[in-house]
Amino acid sequence: MGIGSLKRAVFLDRDGVLNESVIRDGKPYPPQSEAEVEIVAGAVAALGRLKALGLPLIVVTNQPDVARGKQNVEAVEAIHRRLGRELPLDEFLCCYHDDRDGCACRKPKPGLILDGAARCGADLARSFLIGDRWRDVDAGQAAGCRTIWIDRGYRERGPAHAPDARVGSLEEAVEWIVEQINSEENGNH
């Protein structure tokens, strides 16, 4: 594949971006089952705008509760199947490790994003990462993507470096991406 044929892609975190996180003491946690999944408001229409532009939508998610024994792979996969039925997503790439495992796929390391880009032939410099936590933004920056941070006001640190955009919702993140693409394609870099 020549460099001219590489395309844009959008990498999305799962919890807090596509579905609501479960908030306890100001910190986000994943839903424990498919039944607990609540898709964020406006997600279907927002993601539909990106699909209309021909962008692959790849979910890149850390699910360390599997390594911690608090969740099982089957429940995570059931959540992914539900999201895949209800949202126009192309692929789910998941890290089941905890920090101590030292893997290359657990965000803030860029392994999941690099894998997704290789799978769909994406040019990371032309691609985007949407996340709601510092690990997402830092992983996107490490991979060379433009990053959009959905700042949900969690009681945790922010990204190591400023994201390209800071927004309040998935809909705002998509609007920013569409504006960037329109500007670039109209020669207004």
ZATORRO-616170 format. One record per atom (N, C-alpha, C, O): x, y, z. Coordinates in steps of 0.2 Angstrom, whole numbers, plus 2048, in hexadecimal, padded with zeros to 3 digits. Example, Ala and Ser with C-alpha at 12.3 -4.5 7.8 and 13.67 -1.06 7.14 Angstrom:
! residues 2
8427E482783E7EA8278427F08278477EF82A8407F58238447FB824840800827843806828
//
This chain:
! residues 189
8047FA80080080080080480680080980780480480A7FB8088117FB80581680080081580280A81A80180881F8078028248047FE8268098018257FE7FB8297FC7F58257FD7F08297FD7F581F7FE7EE81B7FF7ED81A8067E78188087F181D80B7EF81C8127E98218137E98278107E581F8187DF8238197DF8258207E38248247DA8298227D982B8297D582682C7D28228297D58268337D18218377D082583D7D382A83F7CA8238417C98268477C982084C7C681B84C7CD8218517CE81C8577CA81F85D7CB82585F7C681B8607C281D8657C381986B7C381286B7C381C8717C38188777BC8168787B78188757BB81187D7B480E87D7B08128837AC8168827B28108897AE81388F7B081A8907B581D8907AA81E8907AA8258917AA82988A7AA82F88A7AB8258857AB82887E7A582587A7A18298787A481F87A79F81B87679981A87B79381A87979B81888179681688679881A88C79E81B88E79381B89079481E89779881A89B79781489C79D81D89F7A181A8A479C81A8AA79881E8AB79E8158AF79B8158B579F8198BA7A58178BB79D81F8BD7A18238C17A08228C879B8228CB7A68208CB7A681F8D27AB8248D57B18238D37AA8288DA7AF82C8DD7B28318D87B88328D97AF8338D37B28378CE7B68348C97B98378C57B782D8C97BB8298C57B78258C07B28228C37B98248BA7B58208B57B68188B57BC8168B67B18148B57B280D8B47AE80A8AF7A980D8AD7B08048AC7AC8028A67A57FE8A97A57FC8AF7A07FE8A579A7FA8A779D7F38A77A17F08A47997EF8AC79B7E88AD7987E38A879A7DD8A87937E58A578F7E18A178C7E489B78B7EB89B78A7E18967867E48907807E789277E7ED89077D7E58977767E889A7787EF89D7737F389D77E7F08A077F7F68A37827FC89E78380189F7827FA8977857FE89278080489177A80288F78280A89177E81088F78281488A78781788C77F81388478381787E78281E87F77D82188178882287E78882987F78382C87A78282A87578083287D77B83587977E83887278483A87277A83786D77D83986678283586378483785D78482F86678982B86378882985C78C82985778282685B78082385478082984F78482784A77E82F85077E83484B78583684A78783784478983784F78F83A84F79483584B79883784779482F84D79882A84A79682984279A82883E78F82A84178D82983A79082F83679182E83079183583979483A83579B83883379E83982D79F8358377A68328367A682D8307AA82D82C7A18288317A082382C79F8268257A182382079B82B82579982E81F79F83181B79F8328157A483281F7AA83581C7AF82F81A7B48308187AD82981B7B18238197B682181E7BB81E81D7B68248247BB82382A7BA81C82D7B481B8307BF81882E7BE8128327BE8148397C181983B7B981183D7B98138447BB80D8487B88078487C080D84C7C480884F7C48098577C780E8597C180585B7C18068627C78038657C97FD8637CB8078697D180586C7D08068747CF80B8767CF8008777CD80087E7D17FC8837D37F78817D37FF8897D67FB88E7D07F88927CC7FC8947D17F28947CC7EF8987D07EB89E7D07E589E7D47EE8A27D87EB8A77D57E78AC7D87E38B07CE7E88AD7CB7E48B27CB7DD8B07CA7D98B57CC7DB8AA7CD7D48A87D37D18AC7D37CC8AF7D97D48AB7DF7D28AE7DE7D38B67E27CF8BA7DA7D78B87D97D88C07D47D38C37D37D38C97D17CF8BE7CC7CA8C17C67CD8C27C27C98C67C47D38C07BE7D68C27B97D68BC7B37D88BD7BB7D38B67B77D38B07B97CD8AC7BF7CB8AD7B57CB8A87B87C58A47B77C789C7B37CC89A7BB7C48987BB7C68917B47C588E7B37C98897B17C08907AA7BF88D7A57C588E7A27C78897A67C88947A17CE8957A47D48917A07D888E7AA7D58907AD7DA88C7AB7D98857A97DE8827AC7D38827AA7D287B7A27D387A7A07D587579E7D187F7977D287F7957DA87E7917DC87A7997DE8827987E588279A7E887B7977EC8787A07E58787A27E787179D7E586C79C7E986779A7DF86D7957DD86878F7E286878C7E386378D7E486E7877E886E7897EF86B7857F286778F7F286D7917F886A7917F786278F7FC85F7947F28607947F185978E7F085578D7F284F7897EE8597827ED85677F7F485577B7F68517807F885A77D7FF85B78080585877D80A85778780485778B80985478F80784E79080184E79080C84A79480A84379B80A84479F80E84279D8048487A480484A7A77FE8457A47F98447AE7FF8447B17FA83F7B57F48437B57EE8417B87F68497BC7F184C7BD7F38537BD7F98557BE7EE8587BF7EF85F7C67EC8607C77E685F7CB7F08627D17ED8657D27EE86C7D07F486E7D37E98707D27E98777D97E787B7DC7E28797DB7EB8807E07E88847DD7E688A7DA7EA88E7DF7E088C7DC7DD8927E17DD8987E07DA89D7E77E08977EC7E089C7EC7E68A17E87EA8A07F07E58A67F07EA8AB7F77ED8AA7FC7EA8A77F97F38AD7FF7F68AC8057F18AE80A7F28AA8057ED8B380A7E98B580C7E48B08117E18B08077E38AB8097DE8A680E7E08A18117DC89D80F7E78A08147EA89C8137E98948187E889180D7E889280B7E788B80C7ED88780D7F388A80C7EC88180D7F287C8067F587A8057FA8778007F187C7FA7F387A7F67F887F7F17FB87D7F87F88857F47FB88A7F680388A7FB80588B7F08078887F180E8887F481088F7F180E8947F881588F7FA81A88A7FF81788580181C88180181188580580F87F80180F8797FB80D87A80480F87380081086D7FF80A8697FC80A86480080486C8007FE8697F97FC8657F97FA8607F37FD8697ED7FC8667EC8018607E97FE85B7EE8078607ED80C85B7F180A8557EF80A84F7F78088567FC8068517F980084D7F97FF8477F77FB8517F47F584E7EE7F784A7ED7F48447E97FB84D7E37FD8497E58008427E27FF83D7EA8058437EC80883D7EF8048377EE8048317F37FF83A7F67FA8357F07F68327F07F482C7EB7F48367E57F08337E17F382E7DF7F08297E07FA82F7DC7FD82A7E08028257DD8058217E68028257EA8068217EA80D8227E981181D7EA80F8287E981682A7F081A82B7F481782D7F08208297F582582A7F48288317EF82C8317F88268367F682983C7F783083D7F38338417FB8348397FB83B8397F583E8367F48448387F183B8337EB83D8307E583A8347DF83C8337E68368397E183383D7E08378447E383B8467DA8348477D883784D7D78328537D582D8517D88348597D783085F7D28348637D383A8657CC8318657C783486A7C78308707C682A8707C98348767C983087C7C78358827C683B8817C58328887C383688D7C88368937C68388997CE8328927D28328987D98338957DB83388F7DE83589A7E58378987E88318947EC8338907E782B8967EA8258937E882588B7EC8248877E28278897E08278827E482C87F7E782B8797E48328817E783887E7EF83787D7F18388787F28348837F98338827FA82E87D7FF82E87A7F682887D7F78238787F68268717FA82486C7F182A8707F082D8697F68318677F98318617F983586C7FF83986A80583586980983686480683086D80B82B86B80B82886581082686180582686280482385C80582885680582685080482F8578058348527FE8368507FE83984A7F98358537F28378517F183E8547F48408587EB8418517E98478547E484585A7E08408597E484885F7E08468657DB84A8677DC8508677D58478697CF84B86B7CE8488727CC8428737CE84C8777CC84A87E7C584D8807C48538807C18488817BA8498847BC84A88C7BC84588F7BC85088E7BD8528957B78518997B38558997B684B89D7B084A8A17B184C8A87AD84B8AC7B784F8AA7B88528B07B984C8B57B884D8BB7BC8478B37BE8418B87C38448BD7C78488BC7C38418C37C88428C87CE83E8C77D08398CB7D28408C27D883D8C07DC8428BC7DA8478BA7E28408BB7E78458B77E48458B07E18418AD7E784B8AD7E584C8A67EB8498A17F08468A47EA84A89B7F08488967F684B8987F785089A7FC84789680384A89780485089380785589580185088D8028568887FB8588867F68548867FA85E8847F38618827F185D87C7F485C8777EA85B87C7E78588767E785D8717E78638727E585B86B7E485F8657DD8638667DC8698647D98608697D286386B7D08608727D185A8737CC8648757C986287C7C286487B7C086A87A7BE85F87C7B786087B7B385D8807B585A8857AC85E8807A885B8867A48558847A08528887A485387D7A084D87B7A284A8757A784D8727A08448747A284186D79F8458677A384586279984886879784C86279C85286179D85385B79E8558667A385A8657A98588627AC85B85E7AC8528647B284F8617B184E85A7B584F8567AB84B8587AA84A8517AA85084D7AC8508477A68558507A685C84C7AD85E84B7AE8618467B185E8507B886084F7BC85C84A7BF85F8457BB8568497BE8528447BC85483D7C08558397B585483D7B28568367B585D8347B685E82E7B58628397B88688377BF8688347C186B8307C38648387CA8638367CB86082F7CF86282B7C785B82E7C78578277C585C8227C885D81C7BF8608237BD86581E7C286A81C7C386C8177C586C8227CA8718217D086F81D7D38728187D386981E7D886681A7D68648137DA86680F7D08628127CF86080B7CD8668077CD8668017CC86C80A7CB8728077D18768067D187C8047D78738087DD8778087DE87C80D7E388080C7DB87C8137DC8818187DF87E81E7DD87F8237E587B81D7E98788227EA87D8287ED87B82D
//
